[in-house]
Amino acid sequence: DGGSDVEVVDSGRKRLQIQDIVNNLSSALPPVEAVRVNGKVEAYIVLSKNYNPAKLEVTQNMTKCIDLSNDKTNGYLTQPIGRVLHSYQVDIQDSTTAEEEGKATFVLTMAHGSDPNVAAYHYFIQPLARWFIETADDIDISDEDGGFWTVLYLFREHAMPENKSNNNLGADAASSPSVAQKYYALAGYTTLFHFHSPFRKPTPGIIVRVCQALILPPYQRAGHGSKMLHAVHRYADTYVEEYESSIPIVEINVEDPAPGFVALRDYVDYQRFVSLVSDPDEKKKNYDGSDRKVIPFDSAYLTMHPITSKEYFGPIPENNLQYVASLLKITTGQSQIVHEMYKLAQLEAWKQQLLDCSETASQSHDPSTIEDAETNFRLMVKRSLRTNRQEELGACAGGKEEQKALLGKWFDETLLHFRGLLGLERQNNA
């Protein structure tokens, strides 16, 4: 049957036509080529022609970039919004086109909220957040009260087929059919609020708060979130040089992160910490390939004590936590987390080394040695949990026994979280 006859049943209460759904939602959705039902194209989604930009100044440049017509090809962007940071390719499992033999190109850009073009575009797409972020609210990214906004956008780049280019993009495109036309669809975005913290210790400067982070469902589980968060940190590292600012970005934090974003942040922060430890003299690169000045990292404190000693899992000195936090531009709480993950990884590597040596030499190792090290690690994590969650522990009506049980529960959850991020569960199951 044709698309006009395809219906969606809502719990038996109401029947909606596919095209009705598209018409009602298109003002919130980014442009995509088609809605497919059982492999058949049933409806095209484009930016709504009913959009009323009364509250925003939509400039001539913006209308060239976003076409509000009903043409399904011109519903895409003809150029990315914002300053292009870099592009990359990922493998795609189900390609409906022949472009690049199963590889898709993605572009990361940074856009400033004070640009009316950016504000207009974000007004179009921010209703998406309400579909995927429970507490999402619309924001005016042009508002500079107390700080300013930037948006990190992720776009998928498409190469337009030659016949579409000729038919839909006018005389200019038709006159040069050999030149592939690029067009872009939104894949995700992250809003960043910047504010000056003149009394922050140990270093004053700009704090960047990640407020909304969204990867659209077709692009999830492909590593884009990690690339975007790495891009935010690189943006912060190069802010003074690239954006000619006299005030540096000194910290990146997150506003009320969901569990999935907590995992992403911990994973990215740990990766960056390991990079510091493994190659402290590594030359970092700017987006243009030039060398970037970095503070050298001294990791001697990490190897000061053997892993079999209690001191190895003792409290991490505050100056070392601050040191790593300043280098990675993270909070001291995150610095504590990456240290705990690092020591767990070292503990597991040491345990595996003992087992391998025992098998090679046909000698058994002393199980109590491993048990003691695991106990020391557990005590280290519980000390941190007790410090960070004092209010919850104080609210326990059952006294010390209930607090002990709660700490044990939190430790088990933390250990499972760390092991999952380190890939240790996969190794054990292999």
N, C-alpha and C positions, 0 to 999 in steps of 0.2 A: 504494500500500500504506500501511498504518497505520504510526505511529511505532515500534511495537514490532518491526516487521519490517525497519526500516532499519538497515543494518550499516555499520561502518567497518572497512576492511581495513587491517591493519598489515603491509605488506610481505609479504603472503601467509602470515604465520606465525600470525596470530590474528585472530579476528573478534569485535568488541565491539559491543554494542547501544548506540545513541545514549543511551538513558535510563540505561544502566549508567555511561557516561562522565559524564553529568550528576550522577548520584548520588554518584560518587566525587569529583568536583571541586567540587561546589557549596559545600563549606565554605571553599574558597579563593577562589571567584569572587564578585564583587559581584552584587547582584540585577539581572537583566535580564529583559525581558518574555518572550522566547522564543528558542529555537534554531530556525533555519529551514533546511530542506534543500530545495533547488529551489523556494523560495518558500512551502513548506508548513511550518506550525508542527509540529515534531516533539517538542519537550520544553520544559518550563519550568524555569528555574533559580531557586532561592530559597536563602536562607541555610539551611544544614543544620540540621535538627532534632536531629541527633546531637551538636551542639557541647556540649562539657563545660566550663563556665566555672569549674572548681574552683580554678584558679590566680588568678582575678580576681574582684573584687567587682562583680557586675552589679547596678546599682541599679534602683530602680523606674522612675526616669526613663528609664534606658537601655532597659528592656524595653518601655516605651511607644513608644520611638523605633524599636527594631528588633524586629519580630515574627518569631519563629522558627517560625512555623507553616508548613504546606505550601501556604497560600493564595498564589497567584502575584501578587496585587496587594499583599498585606501584606508581601511580601518586600522591598519598597522601604522607604526611610527616609521617615518622615512629617515629618521636619524635618532640616536639615543638622546635621552634627556640628561643634561649635565656634562661634566668634564670626564672624558674617557680615561679610566685608570689603566686597565689592560683587558685583554680578551684571552679566552682559553677554550679548549675543546674537551668534550666528554663523549664517551660512547653512549649510544642510545640503542635500546633493545628492539624497539618497534618503530622503525622509520617508515613513514607514509610517503616519503619523497626519496629521490635518488641523491639528495645532496650529501656530498662528502662521504659516501659509502658508510652510512651508519654512525657518523660523528656529527655532533651538533656544536655550533660555536656560540659561546656566551660572552657578553660584554658587561663589565662592571664600570659604573660611572659614579661620580660624586657630584651632587647638585646642591646649591645653596638656596635656602628657603626665601631669601630676600629677592631672588630673581622672579619676577612676575610670571615668566614662562613656566618655571618650576612649580610655583604655587598653583597655577592653573591646572597643570598636569596632575599634581598630587591631589587636588580637589576631585579629579575624575576617579582616581583609583583607590583612594583611602577607604571608601565603603567596603572594599574587599576584606579589610581587617576584621570587621564585625562578623564575618562568616567563619573565621578561623581562630580569632583571639577573643576569649570570653569577655574580658574587661576592656576591650578596645573602644576608644572614643575618637571622634574626629578632632583633628588639631589644625590650627592655622600656622603653617610653617613659615609664614611671612612675619609672624609676631616676634618681635625682638625684646619683649618685656622680660628682663632678668637674664637674658642670654640670647642665643640664636640657634637656628635649626639648619642641619644639613641632612640630606637623604642619600644613602648608598643604594643605587638601583642595580638590579640584575636584569638584563635583557637577553632574550634569545635572538640571534641573528639568523635571518633567512635569506637565501638567494632566490630572487623571484624568477620563475620560469620565463623563458624568452617570450612566449606568446602572451602571457599575462602582462609582461612589461610593455609590450607593444600596444596591447588593447586598452589597458587601464591607466597608464601613466602619461598619456598625452603625446603631443607631437614631438617633444624633446626626446622622450624615451624611444619613440618609434624611429626617429632618425638615426639612432645609434644602437641597433639591436645586438651588437657584439659585446656591449658593456652590461655586465650583470648588475641588476638593481638590488640593493640591499634594503631590507626592511626589518623591523624589530617588534617583538612582542614581550610584554612584561613577564618576568619569571619570578620576581621577588623584590623585596626592598627592606631596608632597615632605616628607621628614623633615629637621628642622633641630636640630642640637645646639648649645647655647649654653654657652660657658665664659668665665670671667673671666680676662683677661690683664693683670695689674697692672703688668707691666714692659714691655709693648709700647711701641715707639717709632714715631712721636713722641707718640702719645696712648694711654694705657691705657684699657681698657674691655672690653666683651663682644665676643667673636668668635663669629660664627654660621657653622657648617659645614654645608653642604648634603651630606647623606649618601646618601639614596636619592631619586631623582626618577623618577616613572613616570607616563606617560600611556597609558591602555589603548588597544589597537590601533584600535577603532572611532573614536577621537577624535584620532588622530595626524594630522599634516600639516594642522592647522586653526588654528595659531597659539596653542594653549593653553599650550605650554611657555614661549613668550615672555611671555605675560600672567602666568603664575605666577612667573617669575623677576623680572619688574617688580614684582609684588606683594610678593615677599620684600624687595626693596630699599625699597619704600615702607614696609613694616613696620619696617625698620631705621631709616629716616629719621624715623619718627614714634614710635619706641619710648618715648622719655622722656616725651613728652606723653600719648600714648594709653594707655600701660601704667603710668604714674606710677612710672617707674624712676629711681633716682638715678644709675645707671650707664648710659651710652649704649652702643649698638652701634656699634663703630668699624670693623668689617671683616666682609665676607662672603667665604668661600672655599669650595672644593669638594673633597670627598674622592674621589680617584682617578676623575676624570671619564672617561666613555667618549667616543669621538670625536664622537658626535652632540651630547653635552652640551657639549663644548669649543666646537663651532661655535655652539651656542645662547648660551653665556656670552659669547663674543667678540662676537656680534651684538648682544646686549642691552647690554653694556658700551659698545660703540661708539655705539649709538643714544643712550645717556644722555650720553656725552661730547659728541656733536654737538649735543645739546640745550643743554648748557652753553655751547658755543662760539657757537652761532647766536643765542642769546638769554640772555646772562648775567644780565639783570635780570628774567627771567621769574618771575612769582609762582607758586610751587608750591602745589598744593592737597592738603588732607587728604581722607580718604574722605567726610567730612561736608560738603565744599565750602568749608570755611574756609581762609584763607591759612595757609601754613606758612612759618616762618622758615627761610631758607637763607643759606649763606655766599655772598657775591657772588664771581663768577668773573672773574679778570683774564686774558684770553687774549692779551695783547700780545706775549708771548714767541713765539707761533706765527707772527706776521707780522713779526718783527724783521728777517728776512733774505728776499730774493727767492728764488723757487723755483729760479732758475737758478744759485744760489750753492751751494758745497759746505757752507757753514755751515747752510743750511736743513735739510740731511740729516745734520748733525753729531749727536754724542751729546746726548741730552736731559738737561739739568741735573737732578741728583738732587732738588733742592728742588722743581722743577716736577713731577717724577714723584710725589713725596710729596704735593704739593699736590692734584693730580688724584685720587690714590688716596684721600686723606682726604675729598674732596668726594663721590666716588662710592662710598666704603666698599668699595674693592676692594684687591687686593694691588698692590705696585709693579710686579710682573711683568705684571699685567693692564693697568696704566697704560701700560707700555711698548708693549704690543700695540695699544691703542686709538690711541696716538700714531702708530704705524707705519701703521695702517689709515687714519687721517686724512690722513697725508701722501701715501699712495698715491692716495687719492681726489682730493686737490688736484692731484697730478701728472697724473692722467688727465684731470681737468677742464681743466687748463692745456694739455695736448696737444691736446684737442679744440678748444679756443679757437684755438690756432695753426692747426689744419687749417681751421676755419671761416673765419678771417681770410684765409688763403691762397686759398681758393676764392672769397671775395667780392671780393678785390682782384686776383684773377688773378695772384698772386705766389706763388712757392714759398718755403717756409721752409727754414732751414738744418737738415738732418737731424742734424748733429752736436750741435746744441743740445739736442734731445730725448734723444739717446743719452747725453750727459753727465749729464743729470738722472736718467735711468734708472740709470746706473752709480752715481751718488751714493746713490740709494735702495737699490740692491742692497748697497752697502757698509754702509749703516746697518743693514740687517736682518741681514747676516752678522756684524757686530760683536755684535749682541744674541744671535744664535745661538751664537757662540763663547763668550760669557760664560756663558750659561745651560746649555751642554752641554759644559763643559770635560772632565768625566769621560769621556764617550763619545769625545771627540776624543783624549784622552790614551791611550785603549785601542787606538787604531789602530796596527796592527803595520807598516803601510806607510809610516809617517813623514808628512812634510809633503804629499806628493803625494796620499796617501789621505785626509788631513784636508781638503785642498782640494776633492777630489771629493765628500767627504761633506758639506762645507758647501754646495757647489753643489746637491747633491740636496735638502738641507734647505731651501735658499732656494726652489728650484722648488716644493716642496710648500707652503711658507708663502705664496708668491705666489699659487698656485692657490687656497689656502684663503681668503686675503684677497679675491681677485677674486670668488670665489663668493659670499662674504658681502656684498660691495658691489654685487652684481648686474652686474659688469662683463662677465662671460662672456655673460650674456643680451643685453647691449647689443651686443657684438661679433657675436653670431650673428643679431641682428635684421636 
